[in-house]
Amino acid sequence: MPGSTDRRPSWDEYFMTLANEVATRTTCLRRAVGAIIVKDRRILATGYNGVPTGLAHCAETGCLRQQLGVPSGQRHEICRGLHAEQNAIIQAARYGINITGASIYITTQPCVVCAKMLINADIEEIIYSNPYPDELAMSMLREAGIKLRVYDDAMQNNANA
């Protein structure tokens, strides 16, 4: 608003704030992740981690990975849910939105399954804020030539001060 002393957020800050808000829709008992696919500073699709549409949420059924004591980053195949990146890609495909050459803002570094999907979806840049224990994912993304950036909100706040 004119005359306001509040600072305007950078594009990175704006999109990562929205990705964090999208993550609040999760029903996962272990991790809340949000993703926003962006092209030319326009939001194309969003996604958060959770079970497929119409199925019982993990809060109702329990988390098999948690019950079995499976560490983070392992045994994705026994999880009922989809990852935020997967849901964002599916949303774009479902509505006929071309995401070729887009960027994706994710609250957590992609796992190897999502990394492979992002590579084949022709995502050009990944901006994420939290690490995830999956070096193979990072290696494959680098090999594919996808630009990777770690979002640091402390640095953003200092840059805009």
OpenMM code with the backbone's topology and positions (N, CA, C; nanometers):
from openmm import Vec3, app, unit

residues = "MET PRO GLY SER THR ASP ARG ARG PRO SER TRP ASP GLU TYR PHE MET THR LEU ALA ASN GLU VAL ALA THR ARG THR THR CYS LEU ARG ARG ALA VAL GLY ALA ILE ILE VAL LYS ASP ARG ARG ILE LEU ALA THR GLY TYR ASN GLY VAL PRO THR GLY LEU ALA HIS CYS ALA GLU THR GLY CYS LEU ARG GLN GLN LEU GLY VAL PRO SER GLY GLN ARG HIS GLU ILE CYS ARG GLY LEU HIS ALA GLU GLN ASN ALA ILE ILE GLN ALA ALA ARG TYR GLY ILE ASN ILE THR GLY ALA SER ILE TYR ILE THR THR GLN PRO CYS VAL VAL CYS ALA LYS MET LEU ILE ASN ALA ASP ILE GLU GLU ILE ILE TYR SER ASN PRO TYR PRO ASP GLU LEU ALA MET SER MET LEU ARG GLU ALA GLY ILE LYS LEU ARG VAL TYR ASP ASP ALA MET GLN ASN ASN ALA ASN ALA".split()
positions = [
    Vec3(0.0848, -0.1166, 0.0000),
    Vec3(0.0000, 0.0000, 0.0000),
    Vec3(0.0893, 0.1228, 0.0000),
    Vec3(0.0545, 0.2268, -0.0745),
    Vec3(0.1379, 0.3470, -0.0849),
    Vec3(0.1675, 0.4068, 0.0522),
    Vec3(0.2915, 0.4466, 0.0701),
    Vec3(0.3319, 0.5092, 0.1954),
    Vec3(0.3614, 0.4101, 0.3065),
    Vec3(0.3435, 0.2810, 0.2800),
    Vec3(0.3662, 0.1793, 0.3815),
    Vec3(0.5153, 0.1634, 0.4072),
    Vec3(0.5509, 0.1368, 0.5306),
    Vec3(0.6913, 0.1132, 0.5643),
    Vec3(0.7250, -0.0355, 0.5566),
    Vec3(0.6239, -0.1189, 0.5340),
    Vec3(0.6495, -0.2620, 0.5196),
    Vec3(0.7231, -0.2873, 0.3889),
    Vec3(0.8175, -0.3791, 0.3935),
    Vec3(0.8922, -0.4114, 0.2724),
    Vec3(0.8153, -0.5122, 0.1880),
    Vec3(0.8397, -0.5061, 0.0614),
    Vec3(0.7775, -0.5993, -0.0325),
    Vec3(0.8656, -0.7235, -0.0415),
    Vec3(0.8087, -0.8445, -0.0329),
    Vec3(0.8921, -0.9648, -0.0383),
    Vec3(0.9511, -0.9866, -0.1772),
    Vec3(1.0682, -1.0498, -0.1801),
    Vec3(1.1270, -1.0900, -0.3084),
    Vec3(1.0377, -1.1991, -0.3682),
    Vec3(1.0585, -1.2294, -0.4962),
    Vec3(0.9811, -1.3364, -0.5589),
    Vec3(1.0077, -1.4696, -0.4896),
    Vec3(1.1349, -1.4973, -0.4581),
    Vec3(1.1669, -1.6217, -0.3875),
    Vec3(1.0938, -1.6290, -0.2541),
    Vec3(1.0979, -1.5205, -0.1805),
    Vec3(1.0318, -1.5168, -0.0500),
    Vec3(0.8807, -1.5371, -0.0653),
    Vec3(0.8230, -1.4709, -0.1626),
    Vec3(0.6791, -1.4813, -0.1896),
    Vec3(0.6393, -1.6256, -0.2210),
    Vec3(0.7105, -1.6884, -0.3158),
    Vec3(0.6740, -1.8237, -0.3563),
    Vec3(0.7027, -1.9264, -0.2469),
    Vec3(0.8119, -1.9087, -0.1713),
    Vec3(0.8411, -2.0041, -0.0647),
    Vec3(0.7424, -1.9884, 0.0507),
    Vec3(0.6991, -1.8661, 0.0773),
    Vec3(0.5956, -1.8454, 0.1793),
    Vec3(0.4674, -1.9176, 0.1386),
    Vec3(0.4323, -1.9078, 0.0107),
    Vec3(0.3134, -1.9777, -0.0385),
    Vec3(0.3316, -2.1296, -0.0319),
    Vec3(0.4511, -2.1790, -0.0634),
    Vec3(0.4774, -2.3232, -0.0547),
    Vec3(0.4609, -2.3715, 0.0891),
    Vec3(0.5068, -2.2917, 0.1836),
    Vec3(0.4888, -2.3270, 0.3250),
    Vec3(0.3412, -2.3285, 0.3632),
    Vec3(0.2651, -2.2363, 0.3091),
    Vec3(0.1206, -2.2337, 0.3363),
    Vec3(0.0520, -2.3547, 0.2734),
    Vec3(0.0912, -2.3907, 0.1519),
    Vec3(0.0356, -2.5088, 0.0853),
    Vec3(0.0629, -2.6333, 0.1703),
    Vec3(0.1807, -2.6404, 0.2315),
    Vec3(0.2184, -2.7556, 0.3143),
    Vec3(0.1239, -2.7762, 0.4324),
    Vec3(0.0556, -2.6715, 0.4756),
    Vec3(-0.0349, -2.6850, 0.5908),
    Vec3(-0.1556, -2.7733, 0.5590),
    Vec3(-0.1792, -2.8041, 0.4327),
    Vec3(-0.2908, -2.8910, 0.3933),
    Vec3(-0.2584, -3.0400, 0.4101),
    Vec3(-0.1346, -3.0734, 0.4407),
    Vec3(-0.0961, -3.2140, 0.4508),
    Vec3(-0.1725, -3.2864, 0.5612),
    Vec3(-0.1860, -3.4162, 0.5427),
    Vec3(-0.2389, -3.5015, 0.6486),
    Vec3(-0.1342, -3.6059, 0.6874),
    Vec3(-0.0122, -3.5886, 0.6379),
    Vec3(0.0978, -3.6789, 0.6700),
    Vec3(0.1355, -3.6611, 0.8170),
    Vec3(0.1610, -3.7719, 0.8837),
    Vec3(0.1959, -3.7676, 1.0255),
    Vec3(0.3440, -3.7411, 1.0485),
    Vec3(0.4255, -3.7525, 0.9440),
    Vec3(0.5708, -3.7416, 0.9603),
    Vec3(0.6309, -3.6110, 0.9102),
    Vec3(0.5749, -3.5559, 0.8041),
    Vec3(0.6391, -3.4400, 0.7423),
    Vec3(0.5359, -3.3604, 0.6633),
    Vec3(0.5425, -3.2286, 0.6733),
    Vec3(0.4549, -3.1407, 0.5942),
    Vec3(0.5389, -3.0769, 0.4842),
    Vec3(0.5030, -3.1045, 0.3587),
    Vec3(0.5781, -3.0518, 0.2448),
    Vec3(0.4813, -2.9848, 0.1478),
    Vec3(0.5216, -2.8689, 0.0977),
    Vec3(0.4441, -2.7982, -0.0032),
    Vec3(0.5305, -2.7697, -0.1244),
    Vec3(0.4669, -2.7621, -0.2408),
    Vec3(0.5384, -2.7341, -0.3657),
    Vec3(0.4549, -2.6413, -0.4526),
    Vec3(0.5236, -2.5506, -0.5213),
    Vec3(0.4577, -2.4594, -0.6146),
    Vec3(0.5390, -2.4569, -0.7431),
    Vec3(0.4738, -2.4873, -0.8545),
    Vec3(0.5391, -2.4806, -0.9853),
    Vec3(0.5098, -2.3431, -1.0437),
    Vec3(0.6180, -2.2754, -1.0854),
    Vec3(0.6101, -2.1356, -1.1285),
    Vec3(0.6801, -2.1193, -1.2631),
    Vec3(0.6213, -2.0373, -1.3491),
    Vec3(0.6857, -2.0019, -1.4762),
    Vec3(0.6560, -1.8554, -1.5031),
    Vec3(0.7592, -1.7805, -1.5371),
    Vec3(0.7449, -1.6372, -1.5638),
    Vec3(0.6741, -1.5653, -1.4483),
    Vec3(0.7098, -1.6051, -1.3271),
    Vec3(0.6546, -1.5457, -1.2039),
    Vec3(0.5044, -1.5664, -1.1888),
    Vec3(0.4530, -1.6705, -1.2505),
    Vec3(0.3112, -1.7048, -1.2406),
    Vec3(0.2991, -1.8463, -1.1851),
    Vec3(0.2071, -1.8666, -1.0936),
    Vec3(0.1859, -1.9982, -1.0339),
    Vec3(0.1066, -2.0849, -1.1314),
    Vec3(0.1633, -2.2015, -1.1641),
    Vec3(0.0977, -2.2943, -1.2556),
    Vec3(0.0244, -2.4056, -1.1816),
    Vec3(0.0829, -2.4540, -1.0719),
    Vec3(0.0228, -2.5648, -0.9969),
    Vec3(0.0822, -2.5687, -0.8570),
    Vec3(0.0074, -2.6281, -0.7664),
    Vec3(0.0551, -2.6475, -0.6292),
    Vec3(0.0336, -2.7928, -0.5899),
    Vec3(0.1036, -2.8358, -0.4871),
    Vec3(0.0835, -2.9704, -0.4343),
    Vec3(0.1357, -2.9801, -0.2928),
    Vec3(0.0776, -3.0699, -0.2183),
    Vec3(0.1263, -3.1003, -0.0836),
    Vec3(0.1251, -3.2515, -0.0680),
    Vec3(0.1988, -3.3026, 0.0301),
    Vec3(0.2045, -3.4468, 0.0469),
    Vec3(0.0780, -3.4970, 0.1162),
    Vec3(0.0247, -3.6065, 0.0634),
    Vec3(-0.0958, -3.6657, 0.1190),
    Vec3(-0.1431, -3.7820, 0.0338),
    Vec3(-0.2423, -3.8525, 0.0848),
    Vec3(-0.2935, -3.9711, 0.0155),
    Vec3(-0.3714, -3.9308, -0.1100),
    Vec3(-0.3890, -4.0241, -0.2028),
    Vec3(-0.4681, -3.9942, -0.3219),
    Vec3(-0.6107, -3.9500, -0.2862),
    Vec3(-0.6679, -3.8684, -0.3720),
    Vec3(-0.8027, -3.8156, -0.3530),
    Vec3(-0.9021, -3.9273, -0.3226),
    Vec3(-0.9821, -3.9059, -0.2190),
    Vec3(-1.0882, -3.9998, -0.1844),
    Vec3(-1.0489, -4.1112, -0.0894),
    Vec3(-0.9197, -4.1248, -0.0590),
    Vec3(-0.8758, -4.2298, 0.0330),
    Vec3(-0.8668, -4.1757, 0.1753),
    Vec3(-0.8715, -4.2670, 0.2719),
    Vec3(-0.8608, -4.2283, 0.4129),
    Vec3(-0.7237, -4.1670, 0.4400),
    Vec3(-0.7230, -4.0599, 0.5158),
    Vec3(-0.5986, -3.9911, 0.5504),
    Vec3(-0.5177, -4.0723, 0.6516),
    Vec3(-0.3891, -4.0469, 0.6543),
    Vec3(-0.2999, -4.1179, 0.7457),
    Vec3(-0.3381, -4.0946, 0.8923),
    Vec3(-0.3958, -3.9803, 0.9224),
    Vec3(-0.4413, -3.9534, 1.0589),
    Vec3(-0.5476, -4.0555, 1.1005),
    Vec3(-0.6194, -4.1101, 1.0028),
    Vec3(-0.7233, -4.2104, 1.0302),
    Vec3(-0.6674, -4.3528, 1.0292),
    Vec3(-0.5758, -4.3805, 0.9372),
    Vec3(-0.5259, -4.5174, 0.9190),
    Vec3(-0.3959, -4.5442, 0.9927),
    Vec3(-0.3239, -4.4398, 1.0268),
    Vec3(-0.1909, -4.4553, 1.0837),
    Vec3(-0.0864, -4.4588, 0.9737),
    Vec3(0.0360, -4.4430, 1.0114),
    Vec3(0.1480, -4.4409, 0.9166),
    Vec3(0.2257, -4.5712, 0.9284),
    Vec3(0.2222, -4.6515, 0.8233),
    Vec3(0.2916, -4.7797, 0.8246),
    Vec3(0.4420, -4.7613, 0.8415),
    Vec3(0.4989, -4.6631, 0.7759),
    Vec3(0.6436, -4.6389, 0.7878),
    Vec3(0.6794, -4.6045, 0.9320),
    Vec3(0.5948, -4.5246, 0.9956),
    Vec3(0.6178, -4.4871, 1.1354),
    Vec3(0.6032, -4.6103, 1.2258),
    Vec3(0.5005, -4.6902, 1.2017),
    Vec3(0.4767, -4.8105, 1.2822),
    Vec3(0.5921, -4.9094, 1.2717),
    Vec3(0.6541, -4.9166, 1.1536),
    Vec3(0.7660, -5.0086, 1.1309),
    Vec3(0.9011, -4.9485, 1.1683),
    Vec3(0.9026, -4.8214, 1.2082),
    Vec3(1.0276, -4.7557, 1.2461),
    Vec3(1.1191, -4.7286, 1.1284),
    Vec3(1.0624, -4.7069, 1.0101),
    Vec3(1.1419, -4.6819, 0.8896),
    Vec3(1.1999, -4.5410, 0.8964),
    Vec3(1.3320, -4.5269, 0.8820),
    Vec3(1.3943, -4.3937, 0.8860),
    Vec3(1.3508, -4.3058, 0.7684),
    Vec3(1.3620, -4.1771, 0.7882),
    Vec3(1.3306, -4.0797, 0.6839),
    Vec3(1.4137, -4.1091, 0.5600),
    Vec3(1.3504, -4.0976, 0.4438),
    Vec3(1.4215, -4.1169, 0.3181),
    Vec3(1.4255, -4.2604, 0.2693),
    Vec3(1.3624, -4.3525, 0.3423),
    Vec3(1.3665, -4.4929, 0.3030),
    Vec3(1.2264, -4.5508, 0.2867),
    Vec3(1.2154, -4.6526, 0.2033),
    Vec3(1.0943, -4.7330, 0.1854),
    Vec3(0.9712, -4.6525, 0.1466),
    Vec3(0.9861, -4.5629, 0.0508),
    Vec3(0.8738, -4.4812, 0.0035),
    Vec3(0.7594, -4.5669, -0.0509),
    Vec3(0.7926, -4.6852, -0.0984),
    Vec3(0.6904, -4.7693, -0.1615),
    Vec3(0.5833, -4.8187, -0.0639),
    Vec3(0.6095, -4.8125, 0.0662),
    Vec3(0.5070, -4.8565, 0.1615),
    Vec3(0.4294, -4.7390, 0.2216),
    Vec3(0.4482, -4.6221, 0.1661),
    Vec3(0.3746, -4.5027, 0.2105),
    Vec3(0.2462, -4.4899, 0.1286),
    Vec3(0.1356, -4.4588, 0.1937),
    Vec3(0.0073, -4.4403, 0.1240),
    Vec3(0.0014, -4.3080, 0.0489),
    Vec3(0.0873, -4.2161, 0.0845),
    Vec3(0.0782, -4.0814, 0.0303),
    Vec3(0.1622, -4.0567, -0.0934),
    Vec3(0.1301, -3.9462, -0.1579),
    Vec3(0.2085, -3.8915, -0.2685),
    Vec3(0.2870, -3.7734, -0.2146),
    Vec3(0.3992, -3.7462, -0.2756),
    Vec3(0.4787, -3.6307, -0.2351),
    Vec3(0.4239, -3.5034, -0.2982),
    Vec3(0.4604, -3.3908, -0.2394),
    Vec3(0.4111, -3.2602, -0.2854),
    Vec3(0.4446, -3.2363, -0.4322),
    Vec3(0.5669, -3.2692, -0.4723),
    Vec3(0.6086, -3.2497, -0.6110),
    Vec3(0.5241, -3.3350, -0.7053),
    Vec3(0.4981, -3.4591, -0.6649),
    Vec3(0.4163, -3.5492, -0.7463),
    Vec3(0.2763, -3.4917, -0.7634),
    Vec3(0.2177, -3.4445, -0.6539),
    Vec3(0.0832, -3.3874, -0.6619),
    Vec3(0.0793, -3.2613, -0.7478),
    Vec3(0.1842, -3.1788, -0.7418),
    Vec3(0.1885, -3.0577, -0.8252),
    Vec3(0.1977, -3.0947, -0.9736),
    Vec3(0.2819, -3.1921, -1.0069),
    Vec3(0.2943, -3.2375, -1.1459),
    Vec3(0.1618, -3.2974, -1.1935),
    Vec3(0.0992, -3.3787, -1.1102),
    Vec3(-0.0293, -3.4403, -1.1460),
    Vec3(-0.1361, -3.3333, -1.1665),
    Vec3(-0.1391, -3.2340, -1.0785),
    Vec3(-0.2375, -3.1258, -1.0919),
    Vec3(-0.2201, -3.0538, -1.2255),
    Vec3(-0.0960, -3.0241, -1.2608),
    Vec3(-0.0705, -2.9565, -1.3888),
    Vec3(-0.1170, -3.0438, -1.5053),
    Vec3(-0.0832, -3.1724, -1.5025),
    Vec3(-0.1226, -3.2631, -1.6107),
    Vec3(-0.2744, -3.2758, -1.6193),
    Vec3(-0.3373, -3.2865, -1.5060),
    Vec3(-0.4834, -3.3035, -1.5016),
    Vec3(-0.5572, -3.1861, -1.5658),
    Vec3(-0.5014, -3.0677, -1.5500),
    Vec3(-0.5665, -2.9483, -1.6034),
    Vec3(-0.5019, -2.8977, -1.7322),
    Vec3(-0.4136, -2.9778, -1.7910),
    Vec3(-0.3549, -2.9433, -1.9202),
    Vec3(-0.2595, -2.8257, -1.9163),
    Vec3(-0.1869, -2.8114, -1.8064),
    Vec3(-0.0946, -2.6986, -1.7908),
    Vec3(0.0466, -2.7438, -1.8256),
    Vec3(0.1092, -2.6756, -1.9205),
    Vec3(0.2449, -2.7072, -1.9637),
    Vec3(0.3449, -2.6522, -1.8619),
    Vec3(0.4220, -2.7418, -1.8005),
    Vec3(0.5206, -2.6983, -1.7005),
    Vec3(0.6640, -2.7075, -1.7528),
    Vec3(0.6806, -2.7336, -1.8808),
    Vec3(0.8138, -2.7397, -1.9406),
    Vec3(0.8883, -2.6087, -1.9159),
    Vec3(1.0097, -2.6194, -1.8633),
    Vec3(1.0923, -2.5012, -1.8400),
    Vec3(1.0573, -2.4225, -1.7156),
    Vec3(0.9685, -2.4753, -1.6329),
    Vec3(0.9259, -2.4045, -1.5118),
    Vec3(1.0248, -2.4260, -1.3973),
    Vec3(1.0026, -2.3512, -1.2908),
    Vec3(1.0745, -2.3683, -1.1645),
    Vec3(0.9776, -2.4272, -1.0637),
    Vec3(1.0318, -2.4938, -0.9625),
    Vec3(0.9474, -2.5449, -0.8549),
    Vec3(1.0065, -2.5026, -0.7208),
    Vec3(0.9222, -2.4488, -0.6364),
    Vec3(0.9579, -2.4130, -0.4992),
    Vec3(0.9043, -2.5238, -0.4100),
    Vec3(0.9934, -2.5832, -0.3304),
    Vec3(0.9557, -2.6955, -0.2450),
    Vec3(1.0089, -2.6689, -0.1044),
    Vec3(0.9296, -2.7022, -0.0047),
    Vec3(0.9735, -2.6782, 0.1327),
    Vec3(1.0788, -2.7785, 0.1779),
    Vec3(1.0964, -2.8882, 0.1034),
    Vec3(1.1972, -2.9898, 0.1356),
    Vec3(1.2637, -3.0375, 0.0067),
    Vec3(1.3925, -3.0649, 0.0143),
    Vec3(1.4675, -3.1176, -0.1003),
    Vec3(1.3977, -3.2422, -0.1554),
    Vec3(1.3921, -3.2587, -0.2860),
    Vec3(1.3237, -3.3752, -0.3431),
    Vec3(1.3950, -3.5075, -0.3133),
    Vec3(1.3152, -3.6135, -0.3008),
    Vec3(1.3693, -3.7488, -0.2906),
    Vec3(1.4043, -3.7961, -0.4322),
    Vec3(1.4625, -3.9144, -0.4439),
    Vec3(1.5045, -3.9634, -0.5751),
    Vec3(1.3847, -3.9905, -0.6670),
    Vec3(1.2736, -4.0378, -0.6127),
    Vec3(1.1553, -4.0634, -0.6958),
    Vec3(1.1050, -3.9322, -0.7555),
    Vec3(1.0935, -3.8298, -0.6724),
    Vec3(1.0473, -3.6992, -0.7215),
    Vec3(1.1504, -3.6361, -0.8143),
    Vec3(1.2784, -3.6551, -0.7843),
    Vec3(1.3840, -3.6008, -0.8705),
    Vec3(1.3690, -3.6546, -1.0124),
    Vec3(1.3447, -3.7839, -1.0252),
    Vec3(1.3277, -3.8439, -1.1582),
    Vec3(1.2054, -3.7860, -1.2290),
    Vec3(1.0989, -3.7639, -1.1546),
    Vec3(0.9785, -3.7051, -1.2147),
    Vec3(1.0029, -3.5610, -1.2577),
    Vec3(1.0739, -3.4858, -1.1758),
    Vec3(1.1029, -3.3457, -1.2084),
    Vec3(1.1937, -3.3359, -1.3308),
    Vec3(1.2879, -3.4289, -1.3422),
    Vec3(1.3753, -3.4325, -1.4598),
    Vec3(1.2916, -3.4568, -1.5854),
    Vec3(1.2050, -3.5573, -1.5816),
    Vec3(1.1244, -3.5898, -1.6998),
    Vec3(1.0142, -3.4890, -1.7270),
    Vec3(0.9760, -3.4112, -1.6260),
    Vec3(0.8775, -3.3039, -1.6470),
    Vec3(0.9440, -3.1804, -1.7059),
    Vec3(1.0761, -3.1846, -1.7223),
    Vec3(1.1547, -3.0753, -1.7792),
    Vec3(1.1505, -2.9482, -1.6942),
    Vec3(1.1532, -2.9686, -1.5617),
    Vec3(1.1658, -2.8559, -1.4693),
    Vec3(1.3088, -2.8039, -1.4812),
    Vec3(1.3263, -2.6734, -1.4920),
    Vec3(1.4596, -2.6151, -1.5110),
    Vec3(1.5297, -2.5784, -1.3812),
    Vec3(1.4516, -2.5468, -1.2778),
    Vec3(1.5128, -2.4996, -1.1534),
    Vec3(1.4325, -2.5498, -1.0343),
    Vec3(1.5049, -2.5901, -0.9303),
    Vec3(1.4431, -2.6341, -0.8053),
    Vec3(1.4965, -2.5463, -0.6935),
    Vec3(1.4051, -2.4847, -0.6207),
    Vec3(1.4402, -2.4030, -0.5050),
    Vec3(1.3776, -2.4730, -0.3852),
    Vec3(1.4588, -2.5126, -0.2880),
    Vec3(1.4063, -2.5843, -0.1716),
    Vec3(1.4645, -2.5243, -0.0440),
    Vec3(1.3945, -2.5464, 0.0679),
    Vec3(1.4395, -2.4823, 0.1914),
    Vec3(1.4953, -2.5777, 0.2958),
    Vec3(1.4562, -2.7033, 0.2960),
    Vec3(1.5042, -2.7969, 0.3984),
    Vec3(1.5736, -2.9159, 0.3336),
    Vec3(1.6839, -2.9621, 0.3931),
    Vec3(1.7553, -3.0765, 0.3366),
    Vec3(1.6768, -3.2060, 0.3552),
    Vec3(1.7152, -3.3077, 0.2787),
    Vec3(1.6542, -3.4402, 0.2870),
    Vec3(1.7659, -3.5400, 0.2599),
    Vec3(1.7702, -3.6515, 0.3310),
    Vec3(1.8841, -3.7438, 0.3191),
    Vec3(1.8797, -3.8300, 0.1926),
    Vec3(1.9049, -3.7689, 0.0764),
    Vec3(1.8995, -3.8439, -0.0489),
    Vec3(2.0014, -3.7876, -0.1478),
    Vec3(2.1243, -3.8346, -0.1366),
    Vec3(2.2316, -3.7856, -0.2232),
    Vec3(2.2128, -3.8299, -0.3679),
    Vec3(2.1526, -3.9471, -0.3897),
    Vec3(2.1293, -3.9929, -0.5268),
    Vec3(2.0389, -3.8945, -0.6007),
    Vec3(1.9375, -3.8439, -0.5318),
    Vec3(1.8475, -3.7455, -0.5941),
    Vec3(1.9261, -3.6234, -0.6398),
    Vec3(2.0106, -3.5716, -0.5529),
    Vec3(2.0875, -3.4515, -0.5861),
    Vec3(2.1850, -3.4788, -0.7002),
    Vec3(2.2467, -3.5952, -0.6976),
    Vec3(2.3403, -3.6329, -0.8031),
    Vec3(2.2695, -3.6400, -0.9386),
    Vec3(2.1519, -3.7001, -0.9419),
    Vec3(2.0772, -3.7123, -1.0676),
    Vec3(2.0301, -3.5760, -1.1176),
    Vec3(1.9860, -3.4903, -1.0268),
    Vec3(1.9410, -3.3561, -1.0666),
    Vec3(2.0565, -3.2750, -1.1248),
    Vec3(2.1742, -3.2858, -1.0613),
    Vec3(2.2922, -3.2150, -1.1139),
    Vec3(2.3305, -3.2703, -1.2515),
    Vec3(2.3290, -3.4025, -1.2641),
    Vec3(2.3625, -3.4656, -1.3925),
    Vec3(2.2661, -3.4214, -1.5025),
    Vec3(2.1401, -3.4002, -1.4677),
    Vec3(2.0388, -3.3573, -1.5649),
    Vec3(2.0499, -3.2087, -1.5981),
    Vec3(2.1356, -3.1372, -1.5257),
    Vec3(2.1546, -2.9950, -1.5534),
    Vec3(2.0480, -2.9051, -1.4941),
    Vec3(1.9745, -2.9557, -1.3970),
    Vec3(1.8722, -2.8738, -1.3317),
    Vec3(1.9398, -2.7826, -1.2301),
    Vec3(1.9055, -2.6562, -1.2355),
    Vec3(1.9607, -2.5590, -1.1419),
    Vec3(1.9001, -2.5850, -1.0037),
    Vec3(1.9857, -2.5957, -0.9029),
    Vec3(1.9423, -2.6209, -0.7654),
    Vec3(1.9803, -2.5027, -0.6775),
    Vec3(1.8849, -2.4566, -0.5992),
    Vec3(1.9134, -2.3481, -0.5048),
    Vec3(1.8506, -2.3807, -0.3704),
    Vec3(1.9267, -2.3555, -0.2654),
    Vec3(1.8731, -2.3685, -0.1302),
    Vec3(1.8196, -2.2323, -0.0898),
    Vec3(1.6934, -2.2286, -0.0533),
    Vec3(1.6314, -2.1042, -0.0076),
    Vec3(1.6655, -2.0871, 0.1393),
    Vec3(1.7169, -1.9713, 0.1730),
    Vec3(1.7523, -1.9390, 0.3110),
    Vec3(1.6761, -1.8140, 0.3503),
    Vec3(1.5700, -1.8306, 0.4296),
    Vec3(1.4869, -1.7148, 0.4625),
    Vec3(1.5616, -1.6116, 0.5455),
    Vec3(1.6610, -1.6526, 0.6221),
    Vec3(1.7398, -1.5548, 0.6976),
    Vec3(1.8163, -1.4640, 0.6015),
    Vec3(1.8727, -1.5226, 0.4957),
    Vec3(1.9441, -1.4419, 0.3960),
    Vec3(1.8471, -1.3510, 0.3220),
    Vec3(1.7274, -1.4015, 0.2912),
    Vec3(1.6263, -1.3207, 0.2227),
    Vec3(1.5873, -1.2001, 0.3072),
    Vec3(1.5668, -1.2245, 0.4361),
    Vec3(1.5259, -1.1153, 0.5246),
    Vec3(1.6351, -1.0097, 0.5364),
    Vec3(1.7615, -1.0529, 0.5412),
    Vec3(1.8726, -0.9573, 0.5486),
    Vec3(1.8873, -0.8797, 0.4180),
    Vec3(1.8650, -0.9470, 0.3058),
    Vec3(1.8787, -0.8814, 0.1751),
    Vec3(1.7711, -0.7759, 0.1545),
    Vec3(1.6568, -0.7959, 0.2164),
    Vec3(1.5454, -0.7033, 0.1986),
    Vec3(1.5327, -0.6026, 0.3120),
    Vec3(1.6254, -0.6048, 0.4052),
    Vec3(1.6161, -0.5145, 0.5215),
    Vec3(1.6502, -0.3724, 0.4830),
] * unit.nanometer
topology = app.Topology()
chain = topology.addChain("A")
for resn in residues:
    res = topology.addResidue(resn, chain)
    for name in ("N", "CA", "C"):
        topology.addAtom(name, app.Element.getBySymbol(name[0]), res)
